[in-house]
Amino acid sequence: MRGALISSSDGHESLKAELVHHRKQKQGTSDPLPDTTPLSLAASGAACQRAQSSPSSPPPPPPPLNPIPPAPPRSMAAKWAQKTVVIPAQRRGCHLITPKILREIEGDLSGFKCGLAHLFLQHTSASLTINENYDSDVQADTETFLNKIVPEGRSAPWKHTMEGPDDMPAHIKSSMFGCALTIPITDGHLNLGTWQGIWLCEHRDHASARKIVVTLNGI
């Protein structure tokens, strides 16, 4: 009952305030209505207004466009080595030269854990290839095959014979096998198969010494 009375009294006071306000409006002396905004809401709005009016903190600097990666460990840095190996003059035919190449480059080769060995022959009348390293009959049979498919002599249709009948045939055979090889390096060794060997194929009857540039690259 007491609560009901309080509510009735509050309603009466509110009605009275409205009547007074209405009367003042007619008289031209109206006062603004009292601010009934809750304190918590007013405080929140003031804080928001202060945040908007205060200067904002500067944005963080952008990351570098090209960040520099950390340097690899010294043992993993890529390295190079190069040496020219001279093969003495050989008779016409195919010759296994793996032992000669290894003797010339073993000092540099041992420093590579993983990489590639590139062999480049600086001539146009000889060639390099990889083939059988055990039975020398394979070398002889390969020479027989080359001589059969690339004819020589007066009946041959070649024009470039200024250095003899074997001149142009030597160039053709050189192009067939090529002048370069690439062999993987693993733990300081050329990673050749069990029966693989490096051949120098000499295509001239009266050859001179041949030069092979060996380039090693890896880690």
Secondary structure, 3 states (H helix, E strand, C coil): CHHHHHHHHHHHHHHHHHHHHHHHHHHCCCCCCCCCCCHHHHHHHHHHHHHHHCCCCCCCCCCCCCCCCCCCCHHHCCEEEEEEEEECCCCCEEEECHHHHHHHHHHHHCCCCEEEEEEEECCCCEEEEEEECCCCHHHHHHHHHHHHHCCCCCCCCCCCCCCCCCHHHHHHHHHHHCCEEEEEEECCEECCCCCEEEEEEECCCCCCCEEEEEEEEEC
